[in-house]
Amino acid sequence: MNKLKTVRIAVQTTVFLFAAISLFLLSFPVKFIETKEIFLTSPSLLFSAFIAAQYITAGIIILAVFVVLALLLGRVFCGWLCPYGAVMDFFAFLCRPFRKWRESAPSKGLMSKYYMLLGFFVFAVLGFQFVWIFEPITIFSRFINLSFFPFINTITDNFFQYMIINHNFGEGIYNSLRNNIFASRSITFKYQFIFFLLFIIPVFAVLFKRRFWCRYICPLGACLGLLSIKPKFLLRKEACCLNCGKCEQMCRSNAIRRDGSYIPSECVMCMDCTTLKCGVWSLKCGVKDKKAVNSTLQTPNSKQHYKGITRKEFLFWGGGVLAAIYMMGRKAYGAGKRIKNPVIRPPGAMTEKEFKEACVRCGNCMKVCITNGLQPVMLESGIDGVWTPKMDNIIGYCEYSCNACGRVCPTQAIKALPMEEKMLQKIGNAVIIKEKCVPWKDGVECLVCEEHCPVPDKAIKFEKEIVNGIEVDVPVVDFHLCIGCGVCENKCPVEGRARGIVVSPLG
């Protein structure tokens, strides 16, 4: 095996393990690596979030590093560093004994990801961020955070509970796992099967075309492709007398043409072609003469197929995006009207409009929530709010002494509040539903909501009222003290989702 390919596999494996393990171990309290920086390495996410929310972080510095890498080495991120790409490559490796791929010449179908990217950016200008649906880093993180981890956590919990109860074995191991790796509670998320499907379908698409997702859909690959039109370090093909077409057929990204040239903006630098025994492909720093340029990029007097992104197309698309920003930016941001929160957002969340634009739906905040109360939204906050986090007080509540969600948010859509400030952060208002509340409805004393209220001065008070001819203490809410944490709704003894006290979103 070529040494460069061996290095690539080692780097790809290391990066995958780092991303997967750090996401898997993300928990409350945060004991291991904080993973929010992982999401700042995605140009498509950053650019879209920047346009939509005008948000700049230290991630721009990380972005600059990857831009430089793309200008020097092309789409090296896709072939060497992308954890989702590593999953696809590993699945293709497992399928090799049963599936033989034979690639045809590159086609204009490879342009589809660029058209999709342009559409995402136009939506971002209008204040709607949808790139996270197809962005590989967030697909990978949503799967680990909201699908894979809850499944493994449940399986592990059930196994050890069975072994401890029935065989009196494994209690020490179970406690160690709970304290260091798994959640100390049952954890589940809505729509976790959907997140599993969105992860696994592109992986199985490898059976049709290797790196199918990367070729035709991936917005990150499109971003890097635009930067990789002519990288500094190029793959160069020396004189080939056989014209066997093996390199064309083995190219996992469909970047090699039949005439022996290749498309730098499509090449993921997997280095497969450099392992051929003929040794005609190698990595060179630029090219020395015009003949070499023709050999690598154009090859005259031969039938031409898809040529990749040209400078003209790059300037046209870039100009179109800038024009869209100029014409629609004021419309998108000029009104400045506050949108009513349709759901309860985590403490420290931006205003509703800005929050939906800045949130990349990575699932970090939901996974780290100690009560499992943060759950993904579907359409409750509009189509542009799908999979953003909301507080579901029936499942959990906002723990008074926890600010973990802000600490792990990669774009600070949820601000990292100091604990003292977080404890004062208001996210909703508790409202007594007298038709359901036991003291108000039946005249029977109930102290649950007041007992569980975490506010030092108690946001829930008691007043004397005559109910059914009996004087009873009934709860009332002090809206000046209530922060809307939802523990009262969660602990209310009234069964069902219609509790005797509910927390409403801020207006």
Order of alpha helices (4+ residues) and beta strands (2+ residues): alpha-alpha-alpha-alpha-alpha-alpha-alpha-alpha-alpha-alpha-alpha-beta-alpha-beta-alpha-alpha-alpha-alpha-beta-beta-alpha-alpha-beta-alpha-alpha-beta-beta-alpha-beta
